[in-house]
């Protein structure tokens, strides 16, 4: 009897984990659908603008800094790889395509998750445990419309714009490394950048950015909104654990969805 229990325990645990995952996925999908529907109201515009400033404008500096050094490192690594094959002239193509297709959307989403996503979860979680969200419901104000919808809309607006900024600064970083430091011809670099990037590449990067925006904003807001329902903790500790969960899950989903979207775009 003990042997049967030991054999079935991993299967039971896997089943419970799968059911819990399906349950949370369904709840998050309903949460997103309800928040998305409530975006399309004139009264939401001031709140959306405020969140665009917080999520987008205030994340621009860190995105530009990371984009610059990502482009510089990419230019350095690719230069010494391409020069082995006598193809250093295509450095501009390699840097620009790597950034526009892949690194730009992914790195931008991770940076925004670290700066703004964690803050969203913490702010909403504190409002939940301090009963401010319950007070909104008491005053007949829909908390999802008031707190969640503007953040999702602002993320959808901010992620593509910051991705474009990351790509531009990253290409400049590749120029600094390849041309200013390693002596590659500037005309060759920019000619390769211009000739290699097509509208399909730019569109694909923006599609990824929008997908990441929806995933990150939904996960971060969902974790904060339901922080009080965690079974492993309560109060301030629950908010901290929800923030950690939101950042980790968001980063994992960014990488997983990146593969899925890329497989459809190629």
C-alpha positions as CSV (number, residue, x, y, z in Angstrom):
1,X,0.0,0.0,0.0
2,X,2.8,2.4,0.9
3,X,4.5,1.5,-2.5
4,X,1.3,2.5,-4.4
5,X,1.1,5.8,-2.6
6,X,4.7,6.6,-3.3
7,X,4.2,5.8,-7.0
8,X,1.0,7.8,-7.3
9,X,2.2,10.9,-5.4
10,X,4.2,12.5,-8.2
11,X,1.3,11.9,-10.6
12,X,-1.2,13.5,-8.2
13,X,1.2,16.4,-7.6
14,X,1.5,16.9,-11.4
15,X,-2.2,16.8,-11.8
16,X,-2.8,19.4,-9.1
17,X,-0.1,21.6,-10.6
18,X,-1.8,21.3,-14.1
19,X,-5.3,22.0,-12.7
20,X,-4.0,25.0,-10.8
21,X,-2.2,26.3,-13.9
22,X,-5.4,25.9,-16.1
23,X,-7.4,27.6,-13.4
24,X,-5.1,30.6,-13.2
25,X,-4.8,30.9,-17.0
26,X,-8.6,31.0,-17.3
27,X,-8.9,33.6,-14.5
28,X,-6.2,35.7,-16.1
29,X,-7.8,35.5,-19.6
30,X,-11.2,36.6,-18.2
31,X,-9.4,39.4,-16.2
32,X,-7.7,40.6,-19.5
33,X,-10.9,40.4,-21.5
34,X,-12.9,42.4,-19.0
35,X,-10.1,45.0,-18.6
36,X,-9.6,45.3,-22.4
37,X,-13.3,45.9,-23.0
38,X,-13.3,48.8,-20.5
39,X,-10.5,50.6,-22.2
40,X,-12.7,52.0,-24.9
41,X,-14.3,54.9,-22.8
42,X,-13.6,58.6,-23.3
43,X,-13.2,59.0,-19.5
44,X,-10.2,56.7,-19.6
45,X,-8.0,59.0,-21.8
46,X,-6.5,61.1,-18.9
47,X,-5.7,57.9,-16.9
48,X,-4.1,56.3,-20.0
49,X,-2.0,59.4,-20.7
50,X,-0.8,59.4,-17.1
51,X,0.2,55.7,-17.3
52,X,1.9,56.2,-20.7
53,X,4.1,58.8,-19.0
54,X,4.8,56.4,-16.1
55,X,5.3,53.2,-18.0
56,X,6.7,54.7,-21.2
57,X,8.4,58.1,-20.7
58,X,10.0,57.2,-17.4
59,X,11.4,53.9,-18.8
60,X,13.0,55.7,-21.8
61,X,16.3,56.4,-20.0
62,X,17.0,52.8,-19.0
63,X,15.9,51.5,-22.3
64,X,18.2,53.9,-24.2
65,X,21.1,53.0,-21.9
66,X,20.6,49.2,-22.3
67,X,20.0,49.6,-26.0
68,X,23.3,51.5,-26.5
69,X,25.5,49.0,-24.7
70,X,23.6,46.0,-26.3
71,X,24.4,47.5,-29.7
72,X,28.0,48.1,-28.8
73,X,28.5,44.6,-27.4
74,X,26.7,43.1,-30.4
75,X,28.9,45.1,-32.8
76,X,32.0,44.0,-31.0
77,X,31.1,40.3,-31.0
78,X,29.8,40.2,-34.5
79,X,32.8,42.1,-35.9
80,X,35.3,39.6,-34.7
81,X,33.1,36.7,-35.8
82,X,32.5,38.1,-39.3
83,X,36.1,39.2,-39.9
84,X,37.1,35.5,-39.7
85,X,35.1,34.9,-42.8
86,X,36.1,38.1,-44.5
87,X,32.6,39.5,-44.1
88,X,33.1,42.4,-41.8
89,X,31.3,44.7,-44.3
90,X,28.0,43.2,-43.4
91,X,28.3,44.2,-39.8
92,X,25.5,46.8,-40.2
93,X,23.1,44.1,-41.5
94,X,23.9,41.7,-38.7
95,X,23.5,44.3,-36.0
96,X,20.3,45.9,-37.3
97,X,18.5,42.6,-38.1
98,X,19.4,41.2,-34.7
99,X,18.1,44.2,-32.9
100,X,14.9,44.8,-35.0
101,X,13.8,41.2,-35.2
102,X,14.8,39.8,-31.8
103,X,16.8,41.7,-29.2
104,X,14.9,45.0,-29.4
105,X,11.4,43.7,-28.5
106,X,12.7,41.1,-26.0
107,X,15.2,43.3,-24.1
108,X,12.8,46.3,-24.0
109,X,10.0,44.1,-22.6
110,X,12.3,42.7,-19.9
111,X,13.5,46.2,-18.9
112,X,10.0,47.5,-18.7
113,X,9.0,44.5,-16.6
114,X,11.8,45.1,-14.2
115,X,11.1,48.8,-13.8
116,X,7.3,49.4,-14.4
117,X,5.9,45.9,-14.2
118,X,7.1,45.3,-10.7
119,X,5.9,48.7,-9.6
120,X,2.4,48.0,-11.0
121,X,2.1,44.8,-9.1
122,X,3.3,46.4,-5.8
123,X,1.1,49.4,-6.2
124,X,-2.1,47.4,-6.9
125,X,-1.2,44.8,-4.3
126,X,-0.8,47.5,-1.6
127,X,-4.1,49.0,-2.6
128,X,-5.7,45.5,-2.2
129,X,-4.3,44.7,1.2
130,X,-5.1,48.2,2.5
131,X,-8.7,47.7,1.3
132,X,-8.6,50.7,-1.1
133,X,-9.9,48.4,-3.9
134,X,-12.8,47.4,-1.6
135,X,-13.4,51.1,-1.0
136,X,-13.7,51.7,-4.8
137,X,-16.3,48.9,-5.1
138,X,-18.2,50.4,-2.1
139,X,-18.3,53.8,-4.0
140,X,-19.6,51.9,-7.1
141,X,-16.3,52.5,-9.0
142,X,-15.2,49.5,-11.0
143,X,-11.7,48.7,-9.8
144,X,-10.7,47.0,-13.0
145,X,-11.8,50.0,-15.1
146,X,-10.2,52.4,-12.7
147,X,-6.9,50.6,-12.1
148,X,-6.3,47.9,-14.7
149,X,-7.6,49.1,-18.1
150,X,-5.4,52.3,-18.2
151,X,-2.3,50.3,-17.5
152,X,-3.0,47.7,-20.2
153,X,-3.8,50.4,-22.7
154,X,-0.6,52.4,-21.8
155,X,1.5,49.2,-22.1
156,X,0.2,48.5,-25.6
157,X,1.1,52.1,-26.6
158,X,4.5,52.3,-24.8
159,X,6.1,48.9,-25.6
160,X,6.3,49.5,-29.5
161,X,7.5,53.0,-29.0
162,X,10.2,52.0,-26.6
163,X,11.1,49.1,-28.8
164,X,11.7,51.5,-31.8
165,X,13.8,53.7,-29.5
166,X,15.9,50.6,-28.4
167,X,16.4,49.6,-32.0
168,X,17.6,53.0,-33.0
169,X,20.0,53.5,-30.1
170,X,21.3,49.9,-30.5
171,X,22.1,50.6,-34.2
172,X,24.0,53.7,-33.1
173,X,25.8,51.6,-30.5
174,X,26.9,49.2,-33.2
175,X,28.1,52.2,-35.2
176,X,30.2,53.4,-32.3
177,X,31.9,50.0,-32.0
178,X,32.2,49.1,-35.6
179,X,33.1,52.5,-37.2
180,X,34.4,54.7,-34.4
181,X,36.4,52.1,-32.6
182,X,37.2,49.3,-35.1
183,X,37.6,51.4,-38.2
184,X,34.8,50.1,-40.4
185,X,33.7,52.4,-43.2
186,X,30.7,54.5,-42.0
187,X,29.1,54.5,-45.5
188,X,29.3,50.7,-45.7
189,X,27.7,50.3,-42.2
190,X,24.7,52.5,-42.9
191,X,24.2,51.2,-46.4
192,X,24.0,47.7,-45.0
193,X,21.6,48.8,-42.4
194,X,19.3,50.5,-44.9
195,X,19.4,47.7,-47.5
196,X,18.9,44.8,-45.1
197,X,15.9,46.0,-43.0
198,X,12.5,45.5,-44.7
199,X,9.1,46.6,-43.5
200,X,8.3,43.0,-42.6
201,X,11.1,43.0,-40.1
202,X,9.9,46.2,-38.5
203,X,6.3,45.0,-38.4
204,X,7.3,41.7,-36.8
205,X,9.2,43.5,-34.1
206,X,6.2,45.7,-33.3
207,X,3.9,42.6,-33.3
208,X,6.2,41.0,-30.7
209,X,6.2,44.2,-28.7
210,X,2.4,44.4,-28.6
211,X,2.2,40.7,-27.5
212,X,4.7,41.3,-24.8
213,X,2.8,44.4,-23.6
214,X,-0.4,42.4,-23.2
215,X,1.3,39.6,-21.4
216,X,3.4,41.7,-19.0
217,X,0.6,44.2,-18.1
218,X,-1.9,41.3,-17.6
219,X,0.4,39.2,-15.4
220,X,1.6,42.1,-13.3
221,X,-1.9,43.6,-12.7
222,X,-3.4,40.2,-12.1
223,X,-0.8,39.3,-9.5
224,X,-1.3,42.5,-7.6
225,X,-5.1,42.5,-7.9
226,X,-5.3,39.0,-6.3
227,X,-2.4,39.3,-3.9
228,X,-4.8,38.9,-1.0
229,X,-5.8,35.4,-2.2
230,X,-2.3,33.9,-2.0
231,X,-2.2,30.7,0.1
232,X,1.4,30.9,1.0
233,X,1.4,34.3,2.7
234,X,-0.7,37.4,3.6
235,X,-0.2,41.1,4.1
236,X,3.0,42.8,3.0
237,X,4.7,39.5,2.4
238,X,2.0,38.5,0.0
239,X,2.6,41.7,-2.0
240,X,6.4,41.0,-2.1
241,X,5.8,37.4,-3.3
242,X,3.3,38.6,-5.9
243,X,5.8,41.1,-7.2
244,X,8.5,38.4,-7.5
245,X,6.0,36.0,-9.2
246,X,4.9,38.7,-11.6
247,X,8.4,39.5,-12.8
248,X,9.5,35.9,-13.1
249,X,6.4,34.8,-14.9
250,X,6.5,37.8,-17.2
251,X,10.1,37.2,-18.2
252,X,9.4,33.5,-18.9
253,X,6.3,34.3,-20.9
254,X,8.3,36.9,-22.9
255,X,10.7,34.3,-24.0
256,X,8.1,31.6,-24.7
257,X,5.9,33.9,-26.6
258,X,8.9,35.2,-28.5
259,X,9.5,31.7,-29.9
260,X,5.8,31.2,-30.7
261,X,5.4,34.5,-32.5
262,X,8.7,34.1,-34.4
263,X,7.6,30.7,-35.6
264,X,4.5,32.3,-37.1
265,X,6.3,35.3,-38.6
266,X,9.1,33.4,-40.3
